[in-house]
Amino acid sequence: MTLKIQGKKSISDNQNYGDDVNAQYLLYPPQFAAQGVEDEEFVQPRSRREIREIFEKIGHSFSDNEFDRIWESAACNCDLNADGIVSVQEFRSALNDYLDA
């Protein structure tokens, strides 16, 4: 007779169920992991409206002309994966270039 006990995972349970993060992630977590933002979020393609909302919520304000110029630079000059679609990382890079100029 086999008794099968089902319950919740516990910190005392050293069984690896395949969903544990690796040691590198624990020692060197992504920069914004504590806020619940993974690195993949920065490279996801986003719409013009979504990019503008994100950057305005963190304190950047743009005229329509400024935003269009930065967007075009992000889509052409800062396009990391050559797909013509802008991500937060690509827009941030174009914005940094614009602010440095």
N, CA, C and O atoms as a MOPAC input file, in Angstrom:
PM7 MOZYME 1SCF
protein

 N      0.84200 1    -1.16400 1     0.00000 1
 C      0.00000 1     0.00000 1     0.00000 1
 C      0.89800 1     1.24100 1     0.00000 1
 O      1.79900 1     1.38300 1     0.82700 1
 N      0.62200 1     2.13300 1    -0.95400 1
 C      1.38600 1     3.36600 1    -1.06200 1
 C      0.49700 1     4.52800 1    -0.67600 1
 O     -0.62200 1     4.67800 1    -1.16600 1
 N      1.02300 1     5.33800 1     0.20900 1
 C      0.28400 1     6.51000 1     0.66500 1
 C      0.86100 1     7.73200 1    -0.04000 1
 O      2.04300 1     8.04900 1     0.10100 1
 N      0.01800 1     8.40100 1    -0.78900 1
 C      0.46700 1     9.57300 1    -1.52800 1
 C     -0.11100 1    10.80900 1    -0.85800 1
 O     -1.32800 1    10.96700 1    -0.76300 1
 N      0.76900 1    11.67400 1    -0.39900 1
 C      0.34700 1    12.89000 1     0.29500 1
 C      0.58000 1    14.06200 1    -0.63400 1
 O      1.69000 1    14.27800 1    -1.12300 1
 N     -0.46800 1    14.80700 1    -0.86900 1
 C     -0.33800 1    16.00000 1    -1.68900 1
 C     -0.45100 1    17.21200 1    -0.79900 1
 O     -1.29400 1    17.26900 1     0.09700 1
 N      0.38500 1    18.15800 1    -1.04900 1
 C      0.36100 1    19.36600 1    -0.25100 1
 C      1.06000 1    20.48700 1    -0.96800 1
 O      1.36200 1    20.38800 1    -2.15700 1
 N      1.31200 1    21.52600 1    -0.26500 1
 C      1.97900 1    22.68500 1    -0.84000 1
 C      3.48300 1    22.54900 1    -0.71100 1
 O      3.98800 1    21.86300 1     0.17700 1
 N      4.19600 1    23.22000 1    -1.62300 1
 C      5.64900 1    23.24700 1    -1.52800 1
 C      6.04400 1    24.01000 1    -0.27300 1
 O      5.37000 1    24.95200 1     0.14400 1
 N      7.12800 1    23.58900 1     0.30300 1
 C      7.61400 1    24.20100 1     1.53100 1
 C      9.08900 1    24.52100 1     1.36200 1
 O      9.76900 1    23.90500 1     0.54100 1
 N      9.58800 1    25.47900 1     2.13400 1
 C     11.01500 1    25.77600 1     2.05000 1
 C     11.86800 1    24.61600 1     2.55000 1
 O     13.05900 1    24.53900 1     2.24800 1
 N     11.26700 1    23.73000 1     3.30500 1
 C     12.00500 1    22.56000 1     3.78000 1
 C     12.01000 1    21.43100 1     2.74600 1
 O     12.69200 1    20.42400 1     2.93400 1
 N     11.25300 1    21.59500 1     1.65300 1
 C     11.18400 1    20.59800 1     0.58900 1
 C     12.29500 1    20.89300 1    -0.40700 1
 O     12.23300 1    21.89700 1    -1.11600 1
 N     13.31000 1    20.03700 1    -0.47300 1
 C     14.43700 1    20.27900 1    -1.36200 1
 C     14.25900 1    19.64400 1    -2.73700 1
 O     15.19800 1    19.62200 1    -3.53200 1
 N     13.09900 1    19.14300 1    -3.01900 1
 C     12.80100 1    18.55400 1    -4.32300 1
 C     12.74000 1    19.65700 1    -5.38200 1
 O     12.06100 1    20.66500 1    -5.18800 1
 N     13.44700 1    19.46800 1    -6.50100 1
 C     13.39500 1    20.42000 1    -7.60900 1
 C     12.25500 1    20.00200 1    -8.52600 1
 O     12.27500 1    18.91300 1    -9.10000 1
 N     11.26500 1    20.87000 1    -8.65900 1
 C     10.10400 1    20.58700 1    -9.50100 1
 C     10.25800 1    21.17000 1   -10.90500 1
 O      9.31100 1    21.13400 1   -11.69100 1
 N     11.42000 1    21.69800 1   -11.22700 1
 C     11.68300 1    22.22100 1   -12.55100 1
 C     11.28600 1    23.67400 1   -12.73700 1
 O     11.46700 1    24.22800 1   -13.82100 1
 N     10.75100 1    24.29900 1   -11.70300 1
 C     10.34100 1    25.69200 1   -11.84100 1
 C     11.20200 1    26.63200 1   -10.99600 1
 O     10.86100 1    27.80000 1   -10.81200 1
 N     12.30200 1    26.12100 1   -10.49300 1
 C     13.20100 1    26.95000 1    -9.69000 1
 C     14.10300 1    27.77800 1   -10.59900 1
 O     14.47000 1    27.33000 1   -11.68500 1
 N     14.46000 1    28.98100 1   -10.16000 1
 C     15.41000 1    29.79200 1   -10.91400 1
 C     16.81300 1    29.28000 1   -10.62500 1
 O     17.05500 1    28.61400 1    -9.61800 1
 N     17.73600 1    29.60800 1   -11.53300 1
 C     19.09600 1    29.13100 1   -11.34400 1
 C     19.86500 1    30.03600 1   -10.37700 1
 O     19.38400 1    31.10000 1    -9.98800 1
 N     21.05100 1    29.60000 1   -10.00400 1
 C     21.85400 1    30.32600 1    -9.01800 1
 C     22.26900 1    31.70300 1    -9.52400 1
 O     22.34000 1    32.65200 1    -8.74300 1
 N     22.54300 1    31.82400 1   -10.82100 1
 C     22.94400 1    33.12500 1   -11.35900 1
 C     21.81600 1    34.14300 1   -11.18600 1
 O     22.07400 1    35.30000 1   -10.85500 1
 N     20.58300 1    33.72900 1   -11.40400 1
 C     19.45000 1    34.63200 1   -11.22500 1
 C     19.33200 1    35.07900 1    -9.77500 1
 O     19.00600 1    36.23500 1    -9.50400 1
 N     19.59600 1    34.16900 1    -8.84300 1
 C     19.52200 1    34.51500 1    -7.42400 1
 C     20.65000 1    35.44900 1    -7.00300 1
 O     20.44000 1    36.37300 1    -6.21700 1
 N     21.85800 1    35.20100 1    -7.53300 1
 C     23.00700 1    36.02600 1    -7.17600 1
 C     23.01900 1    37.36900 1    -7.91000 1
 O     23.42600 1    38.38500 1    -7.34800 1
 N     22.57300 1    37.36700 1    -9.15600 1
 C     22.59600 1    38.57000 1    -9.99300 1
 C     21.22500 1    38.76700 1   -10.64900 1
 O     21.08600 1    38.55600 1   -11.85300 1
 N     20.23000 1    39.16300 1    -9.88500 1
 C     18.88800 1    39.32900 1   -10.47200 1
 C     18.86600 1    40.49400 1   -11.45400 1
 O     19.68900 1    41.40400 1   -11.35000 1
 N     17.93400 1    40.47900 1   -12.40700 1
 C     17.80900 1    41.61200 1   -13.32600 1
 C     17.59000 1    42.91300 1   -12.55100 1
 O     17.08600 1    42.89700 1   -11.42700 1
 N     17.96800 1    44.02700 1   -13.15300 1
 C     17.97000 1    45.31900 1   -12.48100 1
 C     16.61200 1    45.68500 1   -11.87600 1
 O     16.56500 1    46.22300 1   -10.77000 1
 N     15.52200 1    45.40900 1   -12.56500 1
 C     14.20900 1    45.82700 1   -12.09300 1
 C     13.35800 1    44.65000 1   -11.60300 1
 O     12.13800 1    44.77800 1   -11.49700 1
 N     13.97300 1    43.52700 1   -11.30900 1
 C     13.24000 1    42.34000 1   -10.86600 1
 C     12.49800 1    42.58500 1    -9.55300 1
 O     11.42000 1    42.02700 1    -9.34400 1
 N     13.04800 1    43.39800 1    -8.67700 1
 C     12.39800 1    43.67300 1    -7.39100 1
 C     11.06600 1    44.39600 1    -7.58400 1
 O     10.17800 1    44.30100 1    -6.73700 1
 N     10.92700 1    45.12100 1    -8.70300 1
 C      9.66700 1    45.80200 1    -9.00500 1
 C      8.75000 1    44.94100 1    -9.86500 1
 O      7.67400 1    45.38600 1   -10.26500 1
 N      9.17100 1    43.71400 1   -10.14900 1
 C      8.35300 1    42.80300 1   -10.93200 1
 C      8.48400 1    42.98400 1   -12.43300 1
 O      7.63100 1    42.51300 1   -13.18600 1
 N      9.54200 1    43.66000 1   -12.88700 1
 C      9.74900 1    43.89200 1   -14.31600 1
 C     10.95500 1    43.07900 1   -14.76800 1
 O     12.07200 1    43.29300 1   -14.29600 1
 N     10.72400 1    42.15900 1   -15.67100 1
 C     11.79600 1    41.31900 1   -16.19500 1
 C     12.45800 1    41.99200 1   -17.39100 1
 O     11.85600 1    42.86500 1   -18.01600 1
 N     13.67400 1    41.60500 1   -17.71300 1
 C     14.42600 1    42.19500 1   -18.81900 1
 C     13.69300 1    42.07400 1   -20.15900 1
 O     13.83400 1    42.94600 1   -21.01700 1
 N     12.92000 1    41.01700 1   -20.34600 1
 C     12.21100 1    40.80200 1   -21.60000 1
 C     11.21000 1    41.92000 1   -21.90200 1
 O     10.89300 1    42.17900 1   -23.06300 1
 N     10.71800 1    42.57700 1   -20.85700 1
 C      9.74900 1    43.66100 1   -21.04600 1
 C     10.35800 1    44.84000 1   -21.79000 1
 O      9.63800 1    45.58000 1   -22.46000 1
 N     11.65900 1    45.02900 1   -21.68700 1
 C     12.31600 1    46.16700 1   -22.31600 1
 C     12.52100 1    45.97100 1   -23.81400 1
 O     12.74700 1    46.94500 1   -24.53300 1
 N     12.45000 1    44.74400 1   -24.29300 1
 C     12.68100 1    44.48700 1   -25.71400 1
 C     11.41300 1    44.07200 1   -26.45900 1
 O     11.47800 1    43.73100 1   -27.64000 1
 N     10.27200 1    44.09600 1   -25.79000 1
 C      8.99600 1    43.78200 1   -26.44000 1
 C      8.60400 1    44.91700 1   -27.37600 1
 O      8.73200 1    46.08400 1   -27.00300 1
 N      8.12900 1    44.60800 1   -28.58400 1
 C      7.66000 1    45.66900 1   -29.47700 1
 C      6.44200 1    46.36900 1   -28.87100 1
 O      5.57400 1    45.72400 1   -28.28400 1
 N      6.38900 1    47.66700 1   -29.01500 1
 C      5.30600 1    48.46000 1   -28.42500 1
 C      4.77000 1    49.45100 1   -29.45700 1
 O      5.47600 1    49.82900 1   -30.39200 1
 N      3.54500 1    49.85800 1   -29.28100 1
 C      2.94300 1    50.85500 1   -30.16800 1
 C      3.47400 1    52.24000 1   -29.81600 1
 O      4.03400 1    52.44300 1   -28.73900 1
 N      3.29500 1    53.18900 1   -30.73100 1
 C      3.72200 1    54.56800 1   -30.48500 1
 C      3.05100 1    55.11500 1   -29.23000 1
 O      3.70000 1    55.73900 1   -28.39000 1
 N      1.76100 1    54.87700 1   -29.11100 1
 C      0.99900 1    55.38600 1   -27.96800 1
 C      1.51900 1    54.80300 1   -26.66000 1
 O      1.67300 1    55.52000 1   -25.67100 1
 N      1.79000 1    53.50000 1   -26.66000 1
 C      2.27100 1    52.83100 1   -25.45100 1
 C      3.65700 1    53.34900 1   -25.04100 1
 O      3.90500 1    53.60100 1   -23.86200 1
 N      4.55300 1    53.50400 1   -26.01900 1
 C      5.89100 1    54.04000 1   -25.72900 1
 C      5.77700 1    55.44600 1   -25.15100 1
 O      6.42700 1    55.77200 1   -24.15700 1
 N      4.96300 1    56.26200 1   -25.77000 1
 C      4.82000 1    57.64600 1   -25.29300 1
 C      4.26800 1    57.66900 1   -23.86800 1
 O      4.75900 1    58.42500 1   -23.03000 1
 N      3.25500 1    56.85100 1   -23.58500 1
 C      2.67900 1    56.79000 1   -22.23500 1
 C      3.70900 1    56.34800 1   -21.20400 1
 O      3.78200 1    56.91600 1   -20.11400 1
 N      4.49900 1    55.34500 1   -21.54000 1
 C      5.51800 1    54.83800 1   -20.61500 1
 C      6.50200 1    55.94300 1   -20.26200 1
 O      6.79700 1    56.16800 1   -19.08800 1
 N      7.00700 1    56.62700 1   -21.27200 1
 C      8.02400 1    57.64600 1   -21.02400 1
 C      7.44900 1    58.89800 1   -20.38100 1
 O      8.14600 1    59.56600 1   -19.61700 1
 N      6.21200 1    59.22900 1   -20.66500 1
 C      5.59900 1    60.37900 1   -20.00000 1
 C      5.31700 1    60.07300 1   -18.53000 1
 O      5.39100 1    60.96500 1   -17.68500 1
 N      4.99300 1    58.81700 1   -18.22300 1
 C      4.74700 1    58.44200 1   -16.83000 1
 C      6.01500 1    58.47900 1   -15.98100 1
 O      5.93800 1    58.60700 1   -14.76000 1
 N      7.17500 1    58.36800 1   -16.61700 1
 C      8.42500 1    58.44800 1   -15.84300 1
 C      9.03500 1    59.84300 1   -15.89300 1
 O     10.16600 1    60.04300 1   -15.44800 1
 N      8.28100 1    60.82400 1   -16.44000 1
 C      8.70300 1    62.20900 1   -16.32300 1
 C      9.19100 1    62.89500 1   -17.58100 1
 O      9.58300 1    64.06000 1   -17.51300 1
 N      9.18800 1    62.22800 1   -18.72700 1
 C      9.59700 1    62.87000 1   -19.97500 1
 C      8.35900 1    63.44400 1   -20.65300 1
 O      7.32600 1    62.78000 1   -20.73600 1
 N      8.46700 1    64.68200 1   -21.13800 1
 C      7.36100 1    65.24800 1   -21.90900 1
 C      7.90500 1    65.63900 1   -23.28200 1
 O      9.02500 1    66.13600 1   -23.40100 1
 N      7.10700 1    65.41000 1   -24.29800 1
 C      7.52800 1    65.63300 1   -25.67300 1
 C      6.47500 1    66.42900 1   -26.42000 1
 O      5.27700 1    66.26200 1   -26.19100 1
 N      6.92600 1    67.29100 1   -27.31000 1
 C      5.99400 1    67.84000 1   -28.29700 1
 C      5.77600 1    66.71800 1   -29.32000 1
 O      6.54600 1    65.75800 1   -29.36000 1
 N      4.75200 1    66.83600 1   -30.12600 1
 C      4.50100 1    65.80400 1   -31.13700 1
 C      5.68000 1    65.68800 1   -32.09500 1
 O      6.04900 1    64.58500 1   -32.49900 1
 N      6.26900 1    66.81700 1   -32.45800 1
 C      7.40900 1    66.82500 1   -33.36900 1
 C      8.62300 1    66.13000 1   -32.74500 1
 O      9.28400 1    65.32300 1   -33.39900 1
 N      8.91300 1    66.44400 1   -31.48200 1
 C     10.04200 1    65.79800 1   -30.78900 1
 C      9.84700 1    64.28900 1   -30.71700 1
 O     10.75400 1    63.51300 1   -31.02000 1
 N      8.65200 1    63.89300 1   -30.31300 1
 C      8.38100 1    62.45400 1   -30.18100 1
 C      8.54200 1    61.75500 1   -31.51800 1
 O      9.13200 1    60.67700 1   -31.58100 1
 N      8.02600 1    62.35100 1   -32.59300 1
 C      8.14000 1    61.72900 1   -33.91700 1
 C      9.59400 1    61.58000 1   -34.34600 1
 O      9.96600 1    60.55200 1   -34.91300 1
 N     10.41900 1    62.58800 1   -34.08500 1
 C     11.84400 1    62.50000 1   -34.44100 1
 C     12.55400 1    61.41500 1   -33.64900 1
 O     13.35600 1    60.66100 1   -34.20200 1
 N     12.26200 1    61.33400 1   -32.35800 1
 C     12.90400 1    60.30600 1   -31.51600 1
 C     12.41600 1    58.92000 1   -31.93800 1
 O     13.20300 1    57.97500 1   -31.99800 1
 N     11.13600 1    58.79900 1   -32.22800 1
 C     10.56800 1    57.51800 1   -32.67200 1
 C     11.25400 1    57.05400 1   -33.95900 1
 O     11.64500 1    55.89200 1   -34.07200 1
 N     11.39700 1    57.95600 1   -34.92200 1
 C     12.03400 1    57.59300 1   -36.19200 1
 C     13.48600 1    57.18800 1   -35.98300 1
 O     13.96700 1    56.24600 1   -36.61300 1
 N     14.17600 1    57.88400 1   -35.11300 1
 C     15.56000 1    57.51600 1   -34.79900 1
 C     15.61700 1    56.13600 1   -34.15900 1
 O     16.49900 1    55.33900 1   -34.47700 1
 N     14.68400 1    55.85000 1   -33.26400 1
 C     14.64200 1    54.53500 1   -32.61400 1
 C     14.35600 1    53.43400 1   -33.62800 1
 O     14.94400 1    52.35500 1   -33.55800 1
 N     13.45500 1    53.70500 1   -34.57100 1
 C     13.07800 1    52.69400 1   -35.56200 1
 C     14.16500 1    52.46400 1   -36.60400 1
 O     14.26200 1    51.37400 1   -37.16800 1
 N     14.98800 1    53.48800 1   -36.86600 1
 C     16.01600 1    53.36700 1   -37.91500 1
 C     17.42700 1    53.18400 1   -37.35400 1
 O     18.11000 1    52.21500 1   -37.68700 1
 N     17.85700 1    54.11200 1   -36.50700 1
 C     19.25000 1    54.13300 1   -36.05000 1
 C     19.51600 1    53.24700 1   -34.84500 1
 O     20.62100 1    52.72600 1   -34.69600 1
 N     18.53400 1    53.07100 1   -33.99500 1
 C     18.73500 1    52.31800 1   -32.74400 1
 C     18.03900 1    50.96700 1   -32.77200 1
 O     17.85400 1    50.33600 1   -31.73100 1
 N     17.65600 1    50.52600 1   -33.95400 1
 C     16.90600 1    49.27100 1   -34.09800 1
 C     17.84200 1    48.08700 1   -33.87400 1
 O     18.59500 1    47.70100 1   -34.76800 1
 N     17.78900 1    47.51600 1   -32.67300 1
 C     18.72200 1    46.45500 1   -32.28100 1
 C     18.52200 1    45.16000 1   -33.05700 1
 O     19.48500 1    44.43400 1   -33.30400 1
 N     17.28500 1    44.86200 1   -33.44300 1
 C     17.02600 1    43.59800 1   -34.12600 1
 C     16.60900 1    43.79600 1   -35.58500 1
 O     16.15700 1    42.84900 1   -36.22900 1
 N     16.75600 1    45.01000 1   -36.11100 1
 C     16.49900 1    45.33400 1   -37.51800 1
 C     15.09700 1    44.94200 1   -37.97500 1
 O     14.91400 1    44.46600 1   -39.09500 1
 N     14.10500 1    45.14600 1   -37.10000 1
 C     12.73800 1    44.80500 1   -37.48300 1
 C     11.86300 1    46.03700 1   -37.71300 1
 O     10.72100 1    45.90300 1   -38.15200 1
 N     12.38100 1    47.23900 1   -37.42400 1
 C     11.62400 1    48.46100 1   -37.62500 1
 C     10.55500 1    48.70900 1   -36.58500 1
 O      9.81900 1    49.69200 1   -36.67800 1
 N     10.45500 1    47.84100 1   -35.60100 1
 C      9.47100 1    47.98300 1   -34.52400 1
 C     10.20800 1    48.45600 1   -33.28200 1
 O     11.28500 1    47.95100 1   -32.96300 1
 N      9.63500 1    49.41600 1   -32.58800 1
 C     10.32900 1    50.05800 1   -31.47600 1
 C      9.98200 1    49.40600 1   -30.14300 1
 O      8.82200 1    49.10800 1   -29.86100 1
 N     11.00800 1    49.19400 1   -29.33700 1
 C     10.85400 1    48.69400 1   -27.97400 1
 C     11.25900 1    49.80000 1   -27.00700 1
 O     11.77800 1    50.83600 1   -27.42300 1
 N     11.02300 1    49.58000 1   -25.73300 1
 C     11.41800 1    50.55800 1   -24.71700 1
 C     12.92300 1    50.77600 1   -24.75900 1
 O     13.38300 1    51.91500 1   -24.67600 1
 N     13.68700 1    49.71500 1   -24.88600 1
 C     15.14600 1    49.82800 1   -24.91300 1
 C     15.61800 1    50.64900 1   -26.11600 1
 O     16.50200 1    51.49400 1   -25.98400 1
 N     15.03100 1    50.40000 1   -27.27900 1
 C     15.42400 1    51.13200 1   -28.48000 1
 C     15.02800 1    52.60600 1   -28.37700 1
 O     15.79600 1    53.48600 1   -28.76500 1
 N     13.82700 1    52.87300 1   -27.85400 1
 C     13.39600 1    54.26300 1   -27.70600 1
 C     14.26200 1    54.98200 1   -26.67600 1
 O     14.60600 1    56.15000 1   -26.85400 1
 N     14.61000 1    54.28700 1   -25.60800 1
 C     15.45800 1    54.87900 1   -24.57200 1
 C     16.83600 1    55.24600 1   -25.15400 1
 O     17.38800 1    56.29800 1   -24.83200 1
 N     17.37200 1    54.39100 1   -25.99300 1
 C     18.64900 1    54.67000 1   -26.62100 1
 C     18.54700 1    55.89400 1   -27.53800 1
 O     19.42600 1    56.75500 1   -27.52200 1
 N     17.47900 1    55.97000 1   -28.33300 1
 C     17.27500 1    57.12300 1   -29.21600 1
 C     17.04300 1    58.39900 1   -28.40500 1
 O     17.51500 1    59.47100 1   -28.78200 1
 N     16.31800 1    58.28100 1   -27.29300 1
 C     16.08500 1    59.43900 1   -26.42400 1
 C     17.39500 1    59.92700 1   -25.82100 1
 O     17.63200 1    61.13300 1   -25.75500 1
 N     18.23700 1    59.02000 1   -25.38500 1
 C     19.54000 1    59.40700 1   -24.83800 1
 C     20.37900 1    60.13100 1   -25.88400 1
 O     21.03100 1    61.12800 1   -25.57300 1
 N     20.36800 1    59.63700 1   -27.12100 1
 C     21.09500 1    60.31400 1   -28.20700 1
 C     20.53300 1    61.71200 1   -28.44000 1
 O     21.28800 1    62.66200 1   -28.64600 1
 N     19.21000 1    61.83600 1   -28.40800 1
 C     18.55500 1    63.12400 1   -28.62400 1
 C     18.91200 1    64.10400 1   -27.50400 1
 O     19.20400 1    65.27000 1   -27.76800 1
 N     18.89000 1    63.63500 1   -26.26800 1
 C     19.20600 1    64.50200 1   -25.14000 1
 C     20.67800 1    64.89700 1   -25.10000 1
 O     21.01800 1    65.98900 1   -24.64400 1
 N     21.55600 1    64.00700 1   -25.57900 1
 C     22.98800 1    64.29100 1   -25.61700 1
 C     23.35200 1    65.29800 1   -26.70700 1
 O     24.36600 1    65.98900 1   -26.60600 1
 N     22.52100 1    65.37800 1   -27.75200 1
 C     22.82200 1    66.28000 1   -28.89300 1
 C     22.55700 1    67.72500 1   -28.57300 1
 O     22.76000 1    68.59300 1   -29.42300 1

